[in-house]
Each structure stands twice: as C-alpha cells, then as structure tokens.
C-alpha cells in the first residue's frame, strides 16, 4: 500500500510586483506526522489575501518574506485529523497560518482558535468572522473612530474588508460612500451592502463624483488602494478627518516608491490624521471583534459574499486574480468535497 502524501503550493521564484501563477509550484511531500504537543490538520479552506503580495515581496514589510521553496503562507480553516496535543480532539475545527497545503502540523502556539459551529458556514472563519472582519472592525472603530452623522468613504468597497467596513459604519449611524470598479461591484455596494452611494472609479471623474456623493465633505476614509483614488479623496477631507490605511492595492510595486501628489498640505491645513495598521497587531482582541461580528451577521445586519475556487490547482493564480478584479467577495480555495 502506498504511503499517504501531502500536496503543497511553494514559492518557486521571487515575484516582481504582483505574484503570478508561474511564481508558484505544486509539490508532493510525505504526509506530516504529529509529534508530542502537535496536531495534524486537514485543511478545508485556504484564504487568499491582497496582503499576500507583500508577504512574498523582498521589499520591507511587517513580516519576513516567504522563503523560496517554502509553503505559501496563508490562513486556513481545517479539521484535526490526528492529535498529540492535550485538550485538542480529533474532529475539532481550527484556524491558523497553516499555509497553502492539504495537511499541516500545528501546536498550541500556531492554532489561532477553535471554530465552534456558530450556525454559519465554516468558511466564514477566514472572512467575515476572520481576518477580513477583524480588519474592518478594528481599522474603522479604533482608528477611524466614526461618529453618527459623519460621512465615511471606503475604497474597494465591495471587497471582503470594504463591504464589512461600510456596513459597520452604517451601524454607527454614518453615511457611507463606496468606491469600486465596475457596474456589478457598485451595484453590490448599494443593493447588498447598504452604501448610500457608490462610485465606479473606472468610468467616473472622481473629483466630480466625490463632490456629488459627499456634499458635506469626508470625515473618515478607509483606504484599501492608495494611488489615484486616494489622491482624489484627500482633496475632499473635512477638518479633523481620519484616514485609515489598510492596503495599497492600486500600486503594483513600491520599489522604487512611485511619484505622486504630496499629501502633507492636506493634512496640515485640515488638521487631519492618517494612520496605518496591521490586523495581526490586534490578535489579543480578536474575541471582541468575533463576538460583535457574529451577532451582526447572525442578525442579518451585516451581509457578505464569498468567491470560492476549487482545488489546490487554483492557488497559484489566485492572488493575481484578486488584482485583476475577478472576485466578488472574499476569495477562498476549497479543498476536497
């Protein structure tokens, strides 16, 4: 009888800008066997994040770049198949940074949390009840600090983070304006995610559209893009506005830094504030966000969309597909049936 094997997606070459399918390779290696204090997890869903572009880049980031030949770093949710870790039973569902692979070894330090059945699909542990919901919750509420009656503008507003940001802002009594690419995504913003208005950055004159959609100016901007969209938004900030930097999806490469408009004058004369954040810094507070998000989602106050690819073979091109704008919602890769 043949030995069981584990298929993995490894980084084959250092990408130049956005990672492409040819930067990865699918390899087959022996099935990992758990030692003392370890479990073996069978991954069910693999997460795909825009931030993965930074995780494989040689340019300075908030984490060490994935090494050539190493399994691609990724959050996953899976089921414990074998356990030598007291307190963790076979059959339990867990999340962690287990990587793009079919099976992974984990221990008490690398398991983020158990995933009890919340009456919601298990995949939500990677999206609306995972990294994306956490980013929306902490970025908007801790850094953006929205107040009832204020105008909140969100770029990539139909994406996994942006859609959640807009809906949390609505729950705070704010007026929300989304910026997205294409008629389908702008329609999602207004018809599904509750934005008061949505701007198609691909066809609109942004200055004119922002002036019409935000007649009282912009108090909070949740920035997932940088680039020309942000340049336009900054011109409409109100005094004491807050800009939350969550991502820089519009900039293909930061080496060398791109030339563009200077932002200092906007922030000086408007006494505004810009602050970036990394969601992993909030790890000790994840339970707070999980409790709130679970309540909102269960009550139908926050809606979400998922874009599910199937099979490990879909992984190598999955990041590039995000940057091509193919996904409608949180992008996931489902393994097995």
C-alpha positions in Angstrom: 0.0 0.0 0.0 1.4 3.4 -1.0 2.3 6.0 1.7 -0.2 8.9 2.1 1.1 12.2 0.6 0.7 15.9 1.1 0.4 18.4 -1.7 1.7 21.9 -1.1 2.0 25.1 -3.0 5.5 26.5 -2.6 7.1 29.8 -3.7 9.2 29.0 -6.7 10.5 32.5 -7.6 10.6 35.9 -6.0 7.8 37.9 -7.7 8.3 41.2 -9.4 5.3 43.1 -8.3 2.0 41.1 -8.2 2.6 37.4 -7.7 1.7 35.4 -10.8 1.0 31.7 -11.3 4.5 31.0 -12.6 5.9 32.2 -9.3 4.5 29.1 -7.5 4.8 25.4 -7.9 2.7 22.5 -6.6 4.9 19.8 -5.0 4.1 16.5 -3.3 5.8 15.6 0.0 5.3 12.9 2.7 2.3 13.2 5.0 3.3 15.1 8.2 3.1 13.1 11.3 2.3 14.9 14.6 4.8 14.7 17.4 4.3 15.5 21.1 2.1 18.6 21.5 1.1 18.6 17.9 -2.0 18.0 15.8 -2.3 17.3 12.1 -4.9 19.5 10.4 -6.7 18.6 7.1 -7.2 22.0 5.5 -10.7 22.6 4.2 -10.5 26.2 3.0 -7.4 28.3 2.2 -7.5 32.0 2.3 -6.4 34.4 -0.5 -5.5 37.9 0.6 -4.3 41.0 -1.2 -1.7 41.3 1.5 0.0 38.1 0.2 1.7 40.3 -2.4 3.6 41.9 0.5 4.3 38.5 2.2 6.3 37.3 -0.8 8.0 40.6 -1.7 11.6 41.3 -1.0 10.7 44.9 -0.1 10.5 45.6 3.6 7.2 44.5 5.1 5.8 43.8 8.5 6.8 40.1 8.3 9.7 38.1 6.9 9.1 37.3 3.2 8.1 33.7 2.4 11.3 31.9 1.5 11.9 30.4 -1.9 10.8 26.8 -1.8 8.7 27.3 1.3 5.0 26.6 1.6 3.0 29.8 0.7 1.9 31.5 3.9 -1.8 31.6 4.3 -4.6 31.4 6.8 -6.7 28.3 6.7 -9.5 26.6 8.4 -9.4 22.8 8.8 -10.3 19.8 10.9 -8.0 18.0 13.3 -7.3 14.5 11.9 -4.7 13.3 14.4 -3.8 14.8 17.8 -1.0 14.5 20.3 -2.0 17.8 21.9 -3.9 17.6 25.2 -7.2 19.4 25.0 -7.5 19.3 21.2 -9.6 16.4 19.9 -9.8 14.7 16.6 -12.7 16.2 14.7 -12.4 19.8 16.0 -12.2 22.7 13.6 -9.3 25.2 14.0 -7.8 28.1 12.2 -4.2 29.2 11.8 -1.5 30.3 9.5 -1.2 26.7 8.1 -0.3 27.6 4.5 -1.4 26.6 1.1 -1.3 22.8 1.5 -3.6 19.9 2.1 -2.3 19.0 5.5 -0.4 20.9 8.2 1.1 20.3 11.6 0.1 22.7 14.3 0.6 23.2 18.0 -0.8 25.4 20.8 1.1 28.4 19.6 0.2 28.2 15.9 -3.5 27.4 16.4 -5.4 30.8 16.3 -8.6 29.5 17.7 -11.1 26.7 17.7 -14.1 27.2 15.4 -17.3 26.2 17.2 -20.3 25.8 15.0 -21.9 29.3 15.1 -24.8 28.4 12.8 -22.7 29.9 10.0 -20.6 28.1 7.3 -17.2 27.1 8.4 -15.6 29.2 5.7 -16.7 32.4 7.4 -13.8 31.8 9.9 -11.5 33.1 7.2 -13.5 36.0 6.0 -16.3 37.9 7.7 -15.5 36.1 11.1 -11.8 36.1 10.4 -9.0 38.3 9.1 -11.3 40.5 6.9 -13.9 41.1 9.5 -11.2 41.9 12.1 -9.5 44.3 9.8 -12.8 46.1 9.1 -13.8 46.2 12.8 -10.5 47.4 14.3 -9.5 49.7 11.4 -12.7 51.5 11.3 -13.7 51.6 15.0 -10.2 52.0 16.6 -8.5 54.2 14.1 -11.4 55.8 12.0 -13.5 56.5 15.2 -16.6 57.3 13.2 -19.4 59.3 14.8 -23.1 59.3 13.9 -23.9 61.7 11.1 -20.4 61.6 9.6 -19.5 60.7 6.0 -17.4 57.5 5.6 -15.8 56.7 2.2 -14.4 53.3 1.5 -12.2 52.2 -1.4 -12.5 48.6 -2.8 -15.9 48.9 -1.1 -17.3 45.7 -2.5 -14.3 43.6 -1.3 -14.2 41.4 1.7 -12.9 44.1 4.0 -14.5 47.1 2.4 -18.0 45.7 2.4 -17.8 45.0 6.1 -16.4 48.5 6.8 -19.3 50.1 5.1 -21.9 48.1 7.0 -20.2 48.6 10.4 -20.2 52.4 9.6 -23.9 52.2 8.8 -24.5 50.6 12.2 -22.7 53.6 13.8 -25.1 55.9 12.1 -22.8 57.2 9.4 -23.5 58.0 5.8 -21.4 55.7 3.6 -20.0 56.1 0.1 -18.2 53.2 -1.6 -15.7 53.3 -4.4 -15.4 50.1 -6.5 -14.6 49.0 -10.1 -17.4 48.3 -12.5 -21.2 48.3 -12.5 -21.6 44.9 -10.9 -19.5 45.9 -7.9 -21.0 49.4 -7.4 -24.5 47.8 -7.6 -23.4 45.3 -4.8 -22.4 48.3 -2.7 -25.8 50.0 -2.8 -28.1 47.0 -3.2 -26.5 44.5 -0.9 -24.0 46.3 1.4 -26.1 49.4 2.1 -23.9 52.2 0.9 -25.8 55.4 0.3 -23.9 55.9 -2.9 -21.2 54.1 -4.9 -18.7 55.5 -7.4 -17.2 53.5 -10.3 -13.6 54.6 -10.4 -13.2 53.1 -13.8 -15.7 55.4 -15.5 -16.3 58.4 -13.2 -14.4 61.6 -12.9 -13.5 61.1 -9.2 -13.4 64.7 -8.2 -16.9 65.4 -9.7 -18.3 62.1 -8.3 -17.0 62.7 -4.8 -18.3 66.2 -4.7 -21.7 65.0 -5.6 -21.7 61.9 -3.3 -20.2 63.8 -0.4 -21.7 67.3 -0.4 -20.7 67.8 3.3 -17.1 66.5 2.7 -15.4 63.3 4.0 -14.9 62.7 7.7 -13.4 59.1 7.6 -11.7 57.5 4.6 -10.9 53.8 4.8 -8.1 53.3 2.2 -7.6 50.0 0.6 -5.9 51.2 -2.5 -3.5 54.2 -2.3 -2.8 55.7 -5.7 -5.1 58.0 -7.8 -8.3 57.1 -5.8 -6.7 58.3 -2.6 -5.3 61.4 -4.2 -8.8 62.4 -5.2 -10.3 61.6 -1.8 -7.8 63.7 0.1 -9.0 66.8 -1.7 -12.4 66.4 -0.1 -11.4 65.7 3.5 -13.1 67.7 6.3 -11.1 69.3 9.1 -10.2 66.7 11.7 -10.8 63.9 9.2 -9.3 60.4 9.8 -7.7 58.3 7.1 -7.3 54.6 7.8 -4.6 52.9 5.7 -5.5 49.2 5.3 -4.0 48.4 1.9 -2.2 49.8 -1.2 -3.8 47.6 -3.9 -3.5 50.3 -6.6 0.3 50.4 -6.5 1.9 47.4 -8.3 5.4 47.9 -6.8 6.9 50.1 -4.1 10.4 49.7 -5.2 11.3 52.4 -6.1 8.5 54.4 -4.5 6.1 55.8 -7.1 6.0 59.5 -7.7 2.7 61.3 -6.9 1.0 64.2 -5.3 2.2 65.3 -1.9 -0.2 64.8 0.9 1.3 66.9 3.6 -0.6 70.1 2.8 -4.0 68.4 3.0 -3.2 67.1 6.5 -1.7 70.3 7.7 -4.4 72.8 6.7 -7.2 70.3 7.6 -5.6 69.1 10.8 -6.4 65.6 9.6 -4.8 62.3 10.7 -3.6 59.4 8.7 -2.7 56.1 10.4 -1.9 52.7 9.1 -2.5 49.4 10.9 -1.8 45.7 10.6 -4.6 43.5 11.7 -2.3 40.9 13.4 -1.4 43.6 16.0 -4.9 43.1 17.3 -4.7 39.4 17.9 -5.3 39.5 21.6 -8.6 41.4 20.9 -9.9 39.1 18.2 -12.6 37.6 20.6 -14.1 41.1 20.9 -14.5 41.5 17.2 -15.7 37.9 16.7 -18.4 38.4 19.3 -19.7 41.6 17.7 -19.4 40.4 14.1 -21.1 37.0 14.8 -24.0 38.9 16.4 -24.3 41.3 13.4 -24.1 38.6 10.8 -26.5 36.2 12.6 -29.0 39.1 12.9 -28.7 39.9 9.2 -27.2 43.4 9.9 -24.0 42.5 8.1 -24.1 40.6 4.8 -21.1 39.1 3.0 -20.1 37.4 -0.3 -17.6 34.7 -1.0 -15.7 33.8 -4.2 -14.8 30.2 -3.9 -12.2 28.5 -6.1 -11.9 24.7 -6.0 -8.8 22.6 -5.7 -5.1 23.2 -4.9 -4.5 23.8 -8.6 -6.4 27.1 -8.4 -4.0 28.5 -5.8 -1.0 29.7 -7.9 -3.1 32.2 -9.9 -5.4 33.2 -7.1 -3.6 36.3 -5.9 -3.1 37.7 -9.4 -6.9 37.1 -10.0 -7.6 39.3 -7.0 -5.6 42.1 -8.6 -7.4 41.6 -11.9 -10.6 42.2 -10.0 -12.1 38.8 -10.7 -13.6 38.1 -7.3 -16.9 39.2 -6.0 -16.4 38.9 -2.2 -13.9 37.0 -0.1 -11.7 34.8 -2.2 -11.2 31.2 -0.8 -9.9 27.9 -2.1 -11.9 24.9 -1.1 -10.1 21.6 -0.8 -11.9 18.3 -1.2 -15.7 17.9 -1.5 
